[in-house]
Amino acid sequence: MPWLFELATIARRTGHPVTEVTGWRTRGHGPQPEVQGIVCHHTAGPAGGGDYPSLTVVRSGRADLAGPLSHFGIGRSGRIYVIAAGRCWHNAPSTSAFHDNSSSIGIEAENNGRQPWPAAQLDAYRKLCAELCREFGLPASRVKAHREVNTGKPDPHSINMNAFRTAVAALLKGQPAAAAASWTEELVNDLPLLRPNADNFDVKTLRGCLFARGGLKPDRYGDAAGLKAWLEHTKYDPELVKDVKAFQRGQKLDDDALVGPKTWAALLRV
């Protein structure tokens, strides 16, 4: 089996947002020889610190084990991170020939090993496993906890794997996943949540979209030079907050100035 370049497409079929981690297509300890099973892990990472603070370790490894350590990550929000297309060091020694590093896909979900699992994260976990089973022709029984195929491991904590597999099997019995999202839908899924006072290049995207929608009066930016400066400004400042709230009201959205999936979709007319 070659490098698993289809992993991002599979992840998007879940309906959850997807981040393709830079370099994932060429990341791995050589190509993945085969896919006969799926191994579910938790990261045992920090209790806080964002959606997927363990990304660096899962991608690049530790002092005692070179990365990548898993093909996928799942953030607390349900966002799926595509990390590697090749073989990963995620389960050794394995008690199952279907679930060693050379025959299985690893999924590392963010959790410190004691935290409750957010509903969105569990939903993404189940749906990703189902789509992987669908893609590679596997039964739900091939989805295993790390602790089930490695006697020295406890993860993923507190998940009843029999119930988990039952849910995966139910998803597999349903209709095949919908067609791949359009490029604009994929773009919306990958755009960040912007809050007032943000200062980054995504704010420039926001400004450009607002200008393209034609809802700004010329006196907001003045002449051509003023427009160029306005479009290049990266700060989500109070004046831009007013512009966003006005746009949201015009689209019958909550005028909270938070630029998330619904506002991005309206800006991009998805």
DRENTOR-537768 format. One record per residue: x, y, z of N, C-alpha, C in turn. Coordinates in steps of 0.001 Angstrom, whole numbers, padded with zeros to 6 digits. Layout:
REM DRENTOR-537768
((X; Y; Z); (X; Y; Z); (X; Y; Z)),
...
This chain:
REM DRENTOR-537768
((000856; -001192; 000000); (000000; 000000; 000000); (000888; 001238; 000000)),
((000553; 002245; -000827); (001378; 003457; -000878); (001054; 004398; 000280)),
((001587; 005588; 000197); (001256; 006632; 001166); (-000243; 006902; 001112)),
((-000833; 007190; 002257); (-002287; 007311; 002363); (-002737; 008744; 002087)),
((-002659; 009149; 000827); (-002995; 010516; 000457); (-004492; 010805; 000561)),
((-005313; 009773; 000734); (-006761; 009961; 000810); (-007250; 010325; 002207)),
((-006343; 010406; 003185); (-006778; 010588; 004574); (-007557; 011885; 004794)),
((-007154; 012975; 004167); (-007877; 014237; 004365); (-009292; 014153; 003802)),
((-009428; 013534; 002646); (-010758; 013370; 002045); (-011646; 012518; 002936)),
((-011091; 011455; 003489); (-011854; 010595; 004407); (-012306; 011399; 005615)),
((-011397; 012177; 006182); (-011736; 012963; 007373); (-012868; 013948; 007081)),
((-012852; 014558; 005922); (-013888; 015545; 005599); (-015266; 014913; 005440)),
((-015308; 013638; 005140); (-016608; 012985; 005015); (-017340; 012890; 006353)),
((-016636; 013117; 007453); (-017288; 013087; 008768); (-018173; 014306; 008991)),
((-017939; 015375; 008246); (-018651; 016621; 008472); (-018000; 017513; 009512)),
((-016949; 017036; 010157); (-016239; 017840; 011145); (-015140; 018645; 010451)),
((-014757; 019786; 011036); (-013684; 020581; 010422); (-012365; 019814; 010418)),
((-011572; 020074; 009411); (-010326; 019329; 009200); (-009170; 020311; 009018)),
((-008060; 020018; 009674); (-006812; 020747; 009465); (-005788; 019781; 008887)),
((-005269; 020124; 007723); (-004187; 019333; 007136); (-002872; 019927; 007647)),
((-002219; 019215; 008532); (-000987; 019699; 009137); (000108; 019742; 008070)),
((000774; 020867; 007974); (001786; 021071; 006932); (002763; 019893; 006863)),
((002931; 019370; 005652); (003879; 018281; 005428); (003318; 016891; 005633)),
((002009; 016766; 005891); (001466; 015453; 006256); (001617; 014429; 005140)),
((001568; 014853; 003890); (001615; 013908; 002775); (002957; 013181; 002654)),
((004007; 013752; 003186); (005321; 013114; 003110); (005840; 012720; 004485)),
((004980; 012752; 005489); (005401; 012445; 006857); (005098; 010987; 007179)),
((006088; 010270; 007679); (005897; 008882; 008071); (007226; 008153; 008096)),
((007221; 007003; 008739); (008396; 006135; 008768); (008302; 005197; 007570)),
((008366; 005785; 006383); (008126; 005048; 005162); (006629; 004963; 004894)),
((006233; 004387; 003765); (004809; 004258; 003452); (004105; 003299; 004403)),
((002778; 003369; 004443); (001982; 002472; 005275); (001797; 001150; 004534)),
((002345; 000034; 005027); (002271; -001218; 004282); (000851; -001704; 004007)),
((-000045; -001572; 005011); (-001427; -002007; 004830); (-002289; -001389; 005927)),
((-003608; -001463; 005746); (-004547; -001003; 006762); (-005511; -002137; 007062)),
((-005311; -002787; 008204); (-006157; -003887; 008633); (-006897; -003568; 009925)),
((-006583; -002445; 010550); (-007218; -002097; 011808); (-007048; -000625; 012130)),
((-007737; -000203; 013178); (-007691; 001179; 013659); (-007462; 001141; 015160)),
((-006519; 001935; 015649); (-006202; 001965; 017078); (-006534; 003345; 017632)),
((-007346; 003365; 018689); (-007806; 004603; 019314); (-006969; 004909; 020559)),
((-006472; 006127; 020647); (-005614; 006555; 021741); (-006142; 007844; 022369)),
((-005647; 008182; 023565); (-005702; 009571; 024019); (-004264; 010060; 024185)),
((-004080; 011372; 024093); (-002725; 011919; 024025); (-001988; 011915; 025356)),
((-002745; 011955; 026470); (-002144; 012151; 027797); (-001394; 013474; 027849)),
((-001874; 014450; 027082); (-001248; 015755; 027032); (-001735; 016673; 028137)),
((-001500; 017977; 028011); (-001859; 018925; 029062); (-003367; 019047; 029235)),
((-003785; 019419; 030443); (-005208; 019546; 030737); (-005833; 020723; 030002)),
((-005061; 021752; 029720); (-005570; 022918; 029023); (-004659; 023297; 027885)),
((-004859; 024495; 027364); (-003942; 024983; 026350); (-004446; 024895; 024937)),
((-005762; 024912; 024744); (-006282; 024967; 023395); (-006879; 023666; 022902)),
((-007144; 023629; 021599); (-007871; 022521; 021002); (-007035; 021253; 020910)),
((-005794; 021387; 020442); (-004942; 020204; 020270); (-003496; 020540; 020628)),
((-003229; 020781; 021918); (-001882; 021176; 022327); (-000835; 020090; 022145)),
((-001251; 018858; 021899); (-000289; 017755; 021739); (000211; 017607; 020304)),
((-000184; 018520; 019418); (000167; 018358; 018011); (001662; 018213; 017788)),
((002470; 019045; 018425); (003915; 018997; 018185); (004487; 017634; 018530)),
((004052; 017068; 019652); (004561; 015755; 020057); (004089; 014677; 019103)),
((002804; 014678; 018750); (002272; 013643; 017865); (002925; 013737; 016483)),
((003184; 014946; 016052); (003804; 015131; 014733); (005290; 014808; 014738)),
((006007; 015311; 015754); (007469; 015280; 015713); (008110; 014299; 016675)),
((007324; 013731; 017597); (007850; 012720; 018492); (008406; 013266; 019790)),
((009016; 012364; 020566); (009607; 012682; 021862); (011083; 012311; 021828)),
((011769; 012585; 022918); (013195; 012266; 022980); (013438; 010776; 022799)),
((012484; 009955; 023268); (012679; 008507; 023206); (011973; 007840; 022032)),
((011230; 008620; 021215); (010476; 008011; 020119); (010246; 009048; 019028)),
((010767; 008775; 017845); (010643; 009718; 016736); (009226; 009766; 016199)),
((008774; 010946; 015818); (007465; 011098; 015195); (007527; 010814; 013704)),
((006362; 010649; 013098); (005032; 010867; 013663); (004575; 009691; 014520)),
((003715; 010021; 015490); (003214; 009017; 016416); (001781; 008611; 016112)),
((001159; 009240; 015153); (-000215; 008895; 014799); (-000578; 009549; 013470)),
((-001512; 008920; 012758); (-001967; 009467; 011486); (-002901; 010655; 011679)),
((-003741; 010570; 012708); (-004739; 011601; 012960); (-004652; 012097; 014401)),
((-005103; 013324; 014609); (-005399; 013846; 015938); (-006830; 014336; 015943)),
((-007456; 014328; 017112); (-008802; 014891; 017241); (-008785; 015887; 018391)),
((-009090; 017133; 018079); (-009103; 018175; 019088); (-010343; 018127; 019957)),
((-010305; 018899; 021011); (-011436; 018926; 021950); (-012708; 019452; 021295)),
((-012556; 020271; 020253); (-013710; 020841; 019569); (-014333; 019890; 018555)),
((-013667; 018761; 018298); (-014101; 017867; 017239); (-013364; 018075; 015931)),
((-012445; 019032; 015905); (-011622; 019238; 014707); (-010676; 018059; 014527)),
((-010560; 017600; 013289); (-009690; 016468; 012962); (-008405; 016998; 012323)),
((-007275; 016545; 012842); (-005961; 016956; 012341); (-005357; 015795; 011555)),
((-005062; 016025; 010281); (-004419; 015015; 009448); (-002913; 015226; 009566)),
((-002224; 014262; 010158); (-000839; 014471; 010586); (000175; 013731; 009720)),
((-000159; 012530; 009276); (000823; 011736; 008534); (000142; 010781; 007571)),
((000748; 010624; 006393); (000239; 009695; 005386); (000998; 008371; 005379)),
((002105; 008308; 006130); (002907; 007093; 006164); (002784; 006360; 007489)),
((003621; 005402; 007673); (003587; 004589; 008896); (003939; 005437; 010118)),
((003237; 005175; 011216); (003441; 005921; 012458); (003760; 004963; 013601)),
((004546; 005431; 014557); (004885; 004625; 015739); (003818; 004856; 016818)),
((002694; 004168; 016697); (001601; 004401; 017642); (001228; 003175; 018473)),
((001681; 001985; 018081); (001331; 000812; 018890); (002361; -000299; 018740)),
((003246; -000377; 019710); (004223; -001466; 019744); (004681; -001646; 021200)),
((004771; -002904; 021646); (004398; -004119; 020916); (002886; -004314; 020888)),
((002390; -004885; 019806); (000955; -005108; 019651); (000619; -006571; 019914)),
((-000526; -006773; 020544); (-000997; -008146; 020766); (-001858; -008632; 019604)),
((-002037; -007794; 018576); (-002867; -008145; 017428); (-002108; -007895; 016139)),
((-002123; -008863; 015248); (-001452; -008703; 013964); (-002141; -007668; 013084)),
((-003396; -007345; 013408); (-004128; -006341; 012634); (-003927; -004916; 013148)),
((-003217; -004798; 014280); (-003162; -003492; 014937); (-001744; -003065; 015323)),
((-000737; -003536; 014580); (000613; -003049; 014832); (000889; -001847; 013932)),
((002071; -001283; 014050); (002378; -000067; 013302); (002296; -000251; 011792)),
((002579; -001453; 011328); (002615; -001699; 009886); (001258; -002056; 009298)),
((000265; -002283; 010159); (-001027; -002741; 009629); (-002217; -001910; 010084)),
((-001982; -000830; 010822); (-003135; -000092; 011357); (-002931; 001413; 011321)),
((-004040; 002106; 011401); (-004062; 003562; 011478); (-004249; 003966; 012931)),
((-003484; 004947; 013389); (-003594; 005439; 014757); (-004304; 006784; 014817)),
((-005135; 006951; 015850); (-005851; 008208; 016089); (-005571; 008639; 017521)),
((-004975; 009806; 017689); (-004675; 010352; 019015); (-005641; 011495; 019336)),
((-006589; 011247; 020239); (-007550; 012273; 020642); (-007022; 013029; 021855)),
((-007170; 014354; 021829); (-006647; 015174; 022919); (-007418; 014924; 024210)),
((-006703; 014466; 025236); (-007271; 014244; 026566); (-006123; 013925; 027501)),
((-006177; 014445; 028714); (-005075; 014206; 029638); (-005196; 012880; 030378)),
((-006230; 012116; 030060); (-006405; 010804; 030675); (-007361; 010801; 031845)),
((-007917; 011977; 032176); (-008881; 012072; 033287); (-010076; 012947; 032945)),
((-009943; 013776; 031915); (-010983; 014749; 031595); (-012217; 014093; 030983)),
((-013391; 014683; 031195); (-014577; 014236; 030459); (-014374; 014464; 028962)),
((-014992; 013637; 028170); (-014876; 013771; 026718); (-015964; 014703; 026197)),
((-015628; 015796; 025517); (-016649; 016647; 024907); (-017455; 015874; 023867)),
((-018746; 016176; 023784); (-019629; 015450; 022868); (-019153; 015576; 021421)),
((-018711; 016772; 021021); (-018262; 016965; 019636); (-017026; 016129; 019329)),
((-016143; 015979; 020312); (-014929; 015190; 020105); (-015270; 013711; 019938)),
((-016163; 013205; 020777); (-016570; 011803; 020664); (-017281; 011548; 019336)),
((-018108; 012503; 018909); (-018806; 012349; 017638); (-017805; 012263; 016490)),
((-016800; 013140; 016519); (-015765; 013096; 015484); (-014995; 011780; 015533)),
((-014725; 011296; 016738); (-013982; 010039; 016918); (-014738; 008881; 016264)),
((-016030; 008764; 016600); (-016838; 007674; 016046); (-016962; 007784; 014531)),
((-017234; 008995; 014052); (-017442; 009166; 012610); (-016157; 008954; 011823)),
((-015022; 009375; 012370); (-013759; 009134; 011673); (-013479; 007641; 011583)),
((-013699; 006925; 012674); (-013498; 005467; 012640); (-014421; 004820; 011615)),
((-015676; 005265; 011563); (-016619; 004693; 010610); (-016182; 004954; 009170)),
((-015736; 006174; 008898); (-015319; 006487; 007526); (-014044; 005745; 007136)),
((-013156; 005535; 008099); (-011962; 004741; 007808); (-012336; 003283; 007533)),
((-013250; 002741; 008323); (-013718; 001375; 008073); (-014360; 001277; 006692)),
((-015162; 002270; 006356); (-015825; 002266; 005047); (-014798; 002303; 003915)),
((-013800; 003171; 004065); (-012799; 003344; 003014); (-011955; 002093; 002798)),
((-011561; 001455; 003909); (-010627; 000337; 003793); (-011295; -001032; 003924)),
((-012634; -001051; 003901); (-013365; -002315; 003907); (-013238; -003095; 005199)),
((-013219; -002399; 006332); (-013038; -003050; 007629); (-014366; -003130; 008382)),
((-014589; -004186; 009151); (-015758; -004220; 010039); (-015486; -003365; 011273)),
((-016542; -002974; 011958); (-016383; -002168; 013168); (-015555; -002889; 014228)),
((-015541; -004215; 014179); (-014775; -004992; 015158); (-013277; -004753; 015055)),
((-012814; -004192; 013950); (-011382; -003904; 013782); (-010978; -002579; 014439)),
((-011930; -001861; 015016); (-011626; -000638; 015765); (-011324; -001040; 017202)),
((-010114; -000779; 017660); (-009690; -001223; 018983); (-009109; -000068; 019800)),
((-009331; -000128; 021098); (-008640; 000775; 022014); (-007179; 000358; 022114)),
((-006312; 001310; 022357); (-004903; 001009; 022562); (-004738; -000044; 023660)),
((-005531; 000073; 024716); (-005434; -000852; 025840); (-005854; -002276; 025470)),
((-006635; -002408; 024378); (-007095; -003741; 023961); (-006046; -004485; 023145)),
((-005096; -003760; 022586); (-004090; -004400; 021726); (-002664; -004131; 022208)),
((-002555; -003619; 023433); (-001246; -003404; 024040); (-001454; -003464; 025550)),
((-000946; -004494; 026181); (-001257; -004744; 027595); (-000701; -003699; 028539)),
((000213; -002856; 028059); (000809; -001852; 028934); (000155; -000487; 028868)),
((-000963; -000359; 028139); (-001554; 000958; 027906); (-002974; 001058; 028477)),
((-003398; 002276; 028896); (-004725; 002449; 029485); (-005715; 003183; 028581)),
((-005279; 003635; 027432); (-006100; 004572; 026664); (-006960; 003896; 025587)),
((-007986; 004625; 025149); (-008471; 005917; 025619); (-009339; 005747; 026870)),
((-009088; 006553; 027860); (-009705; 006357; 029169); (-011227; 006479; 029115)),
((-011881; 005670; 029884); (-013322; 005711; 030189); (-014250; 005481; 029001)),
((-013732; 005249; 027815); (-014606; 004975; 026675); (-014940; 003486; 026653)),
((-016225; 003164; 026714); (-016688; 001781; 026597); (-016562; 001384; 025125)),
((-015578; 000569; 024817); (-015297; 000276; 023419); (-016360; -000596; 022765)),
((-017065; -001420; 023537); (-018163; -002191; 022937); (-019260; -001250; 022446)),
((-019603; -000258; 023279); (-020602; 000727; 022868); (-020071; 001583; 021714)),
((-018787; 001918; 021764); (-018167; 002708; 020708); (-018258; 001965; 019370)),
((-017918; 000675; 019372); (-017971; -000112; 018136); (-019408; -000283; 017642)),
((-020360; -000398; 018576); (-021759; -000487; 018182); (-022177; 000779; 017442)),
((-021727; 001930; 017941); (-022041; 003199; 017276); (-021375; 003274; 015905)),
((-020136; 002806; 015793); (-019446; 002793; 014501); (-020170; 001878; 013520)),
((-020605; 000709; 014001); (-021337; -000225; 013141); (-022641; 000386; 012647)),
((-023329; 001131; 013526); (-024573; 001779; 013120); (-024320; 002818; 012033)),
((-023227; 003554; 012154); (-022873; 004525; 011126); (-022562; 003833; 009800)),
((-021907; 002688; 009875); (-021576; 001950; 008652); (-022817; 001409; 007955)),
((-023857; 001116; 008725); (-025098; 000595; 008132); (-025903; 001692; 007458)),
((-025601; 002940; 007804); (-026298; 004065; 007202); (-025873; 004273; 005767)),
((-026389; 005331; 005181); (-026049; 005647; 003801); (-024583; 006057; 003692)),
((-023949; 005783; 002560); (-022575; 006263; 002368); (-022497; 007755; 002574)),
((-021347; 008216; 002951); (-021156; 009636; 003228); (-021488; 010471; 002009)),
((-021908; 011696; 002262); (-022246; 012609; 001178); (-021018; 012904; 000331)),
((-021269; 013435; -000835); (-020166; 013798; -001720); (-019244; 014788; -001031)),
((-018012; 014821; -001480); (-017024; 015713; -000869); (-017505; 017158; -000904)),
((-017161; 017892; 000129); (-017570; 019287; 000215); (-016938; 020094; -000914)),
((-017628; 021175; -001288); (-017057; 022069; -002288); (-015831; 022759; -001703)),
((-015043; 023372; -002578); (-013817; 024025; -002075); (-014170; 025157; -001134)),
((-015302; 025851; -001364); (-015669; 026944; -000464); (-016101; 026409; 000896)),
((-016812; 025272; 000907); (-017205; 024671; 002182); (-015975; 024209; 002955)),
((-015009; 023618; 002252); (-013770; 023207; 002912); (-013027; 024426; 003461)),
((-013032; 025513; 002696); (-012356; 026724; 003149); (-012995; 027254; 004425)),
((-014339; 027281; 004469); (-015034; 027755; 005661); (-014686; 026891; 006861)),
((-014634; 025574; 006667); (-014320; 024673; 007777); (-012936; 024927; 008349)),
((-012026; 025383; 007502); (-010645; 025564; 007948); (-010335; 026984; 008410)),
((-011283; 027906; 008238); (-011040; 029269; 008701); (-011212; 029352; 010211)),
((-010424; 030181; 010876); (-010464; 030239; 012334); (-011619; 031086; 012843)),
((-011924; 030939; 014116); (-012852; 031835; 014785); (-012110; 033127; 015104)),
((-012633; 034241; 014588); (-012020; 035546; 014836); (-012808; 036289; 015900)),
((-012101; 036798; 016897); (-012701; 037592; 017957); (-012164; 039016; 017879)),
((-012931; 039993; 018389); (-012405; 041356; 018449); (-011028; 041397; 019114)),
((-010180; 042262; 018598); (-008794; 042461; 019039); (-007817; 041445; 018463)),
((-008325; 040480; 017660); (-007394; 039583; 016975); (-006469; 040415; 016087)),
((-005271; 039922; 015873); (-004304; 040624; 015032); (-003537; 039576; 014233)),
((-004034; 039293; 013028); (-003399; 038289; 012178); (-003879; 038475; 010733)),
((-003326; 037676; 009840); (-003632; 037849; 008419); (-005048; 037394; 008071)),
((-005684; 036588; 008928); (-007069; 036215; 008669); (-007990; 037428; 008754)),
((-007591; 038442; 009524); (-008376; 039676; 009602); (-008374; 040371; 008241)),
((-007272; 040278; 007500); (-007235; 040842; 006153); (-008245; 040129; 005248)),
((-008362; 038821; 005409); (-009367; 038072; 004646); (-010763; 038573; 004972)),
((-011009; 038790; 006265); (-012294; 039327; 006705); (-012562; 040681; 006053)),
((-011589; 041563; 006064); (-011776; 042894; 005473); (-012065; 042788; 003967)),
((-011318; 041939; 003294); (-011534; 041774; 001860); (-012931; 041258; 001542)),
((-013427; 040324; 002360); (-014765; 039780; 002140); (-015834; 040838; 002386)),
((-015661; 041605; 003453); (-016622; 042676; 003736); (-016668; 043688; 002594)),
((-015503; 044056; 002087); (-015449; 044999; 000973); (-016128; 044403; -000264)),
((-015863; 043117; -000542); (-016431; 042473; -001727); (-017952; 042373; -001662)),
((-018490; 042271; -000451); (-019953; 042193; -000301); (-020626; 043536; -000538)),
((-019870; 044616; -000598); (-020409; 045913; -000954); (-021198; 046622; 000127)),
((-021001; 046221; 001374); (-021787; 046808; 002445); (-021127; 047964; 003161)),
((-019974; 048406; 002709); (-019243; 049475; 003394); (-019378; 050785; 002623)),
((-019616; 051850; 003323); (-019681; 053160; 002698); (-018259; 053647; 002385)),
((-018089; 054332; 001261); (-016744; 054795; 000880); (-016052; 055635; 001940)),
((-016841; 056365; 002751); (-016175; 057213; 003744); (-015531; 056403; 004870)),
((-015743; 055092; 004866); (-015077; 054234; 005862); (-013579; 054178; 005592)),
((-013188; 054302; 004323); (-011773; 054161; 004007); (-011233; 055281; 003122)),
((-012090; 056156; 002624); (-011598; 057316; 001879); (-011218; 057000; 000446)),
((-010063; 057478; 000029); (-009631; 057312; -001354); (-008982; 055943; -001573)),
((-008400; 055745; -002777); (-007801; 054448; -003115); (-006673; 054079; -002167)),
((-005874; 055064; -001794); (-004778; 054784; -000864); (-005334; 054385; 000507)),
((-006416; 055049; 000903); (-007043; 054707; 002177); (-007633; 053315; 002153)),
((-008231; 052942; 001004); (-008794; 051598; 000866); (-007699; 050550; 000965)),
((-006566; 050800; 000293); (-005460; 049838; 000341); (-004980; 049658; 001778)),
((-004827; 050748; 002505); (-004374; 050662; 003893); (-005400; 049938; 004754)),
((-006668; 050208; 004505); (-007740; 049559; 005275); (-007733; 048054; 005038)),
((-007587; 047651; 003778); (-007585; 046228; 003444); (-006363; 045501; 003992)),
((-005246; 046202; 004138); (-004008; 045577; 004600); (-003904; 045519; 006125)),
((-004777; 046223; 006826); (-004690; 046292; 008288); (-005087; 044950; 008902)),
((-004259; 044416; 009795); (-004478; 043071; 010338); (-005169; 043060; 011701)),
((-005502; 044235; 012238); (-006100; 044292; 013582); (-007625; 044304; 013487)),
((-008272; 043447; 014272); (-009728; 043431; 014378); (-010113; 044495; 015397)),
((-010113; 045742; 014912); (-010255; 046896; 015791); (-011732; 047258; 015995)),
((-012032; 048219; 016882); (-013428; 048565; 017178); (-014236; 048989; 015957)),
((-013603; 049702; 015004); (-014332; 050098; 013806); (-014735; 048894; 012975)),
((-013843; 047917; 012874); (-014168; 046699; 012125); (-015250; 045906; 012852)),
((-015231; 045922; 014173); (-016291; 045271; 014951); (-017654; 045826; 014542)),
((-017750; 047145; 014405); (-019012; 047770; 013994); (-019421; 047286; 012605)),
((-018439; 047186; 011698); (-018733; 046725; 010340); (-019258; 045290; 010348)),
((-018610; 044434; 011142); (-019009; 043028; 011190); (-020406; 042891; 011794)),
((-020670; 043624; 012863); (-021999; 043550; 013483); (-023082; 044002; 012510)),
((-022819; 045045; 011756); (-023790; 045516; 010766); (-024023; 044446; 009699)),
((-022943; 043819; 009258); (-023085; 042748; 008268); (-023892; 041586; 008838)),
((-023593; 041183; 010071); (-024315; 040075; 010689); (-025807; 040380; 010804)),
((-026139; 041606; 011208); (-027554; 041970; 011305); (-028234; 041893; 009937)),
((-027520; 042324; 008908); (-028073; 042269; 007564); (-028302; 040854; 007069)),
((-027536; 039902; 007622); (-027670; 038495; 007242); (-028562; 037722; 008211)),
((-029167; 038444; 009163); (-030031; 037833; 010185); (-029260; 036813; 011040)),
((-028018; 037177; 011330); (-027178; 036384; 012230); (-027058; 037118; 013565)),
((-026624; 036404; 014603); (-026350; 037063; 015883); (-025249; 038099; 015673)),
((-025517; 039340; 016091); (-024511; 040389; 015887); (-023562; 040438; 017078)),
((-022790; 039333; 017227); (-021880; 039199; 018363); (-020432; 039531; 018000)),
((-020200; 039860; 016725); (-018857; 040200; 016221); (-017908; 039006; 016208)),
((-018411; 037816; 016516); (-017587; 036616; 016408); (-017696; 036081; 014984)),
((-016574; 035979; 014302); (-016582; 035524; 012919); (-016247; 034036; 012908)),
((-017307; 033224; 012904); (-017184; 031771; 012891); (-017787; 031204; 011617)),
((-018113; 029891; 011599); (-018580; 029240; 010366); (-019769; 029923; 009698)),
((-020771; 030368; 010480); (-021954; 030965; 009856); (-021626; 032313; 009214)),
((-020832; 033120; 009916); (-020478; 034419; 009352); (-019526; 034266; 008170)),
((-018552; 033367; 008288); (-017656; 033125; 007150); (-018464; 032650; 005937)),
((-019415; 031740; 006159); (-020215; 031228; 005045); (-020988; 032350; 004363)),
((-021549; 033254; 005172); (-022272; 034391; 004597); (-021330; 035322; 003836)),
((-020147; 035552; 004377); (-019170; 036408; 003711); (-018724; 035821; 002375)),
((-018573; 034501; 002362); (-018092; 033822; 001156); (-019231; 033326; 000274)),
((-020470; 033489; 000789); (-021664; 033038; 000069); (-021580; 031578; -000298)),
((-021277; 030742; 000705); (-021203; 029298; 000488); (-022609; 028761; 000260)),
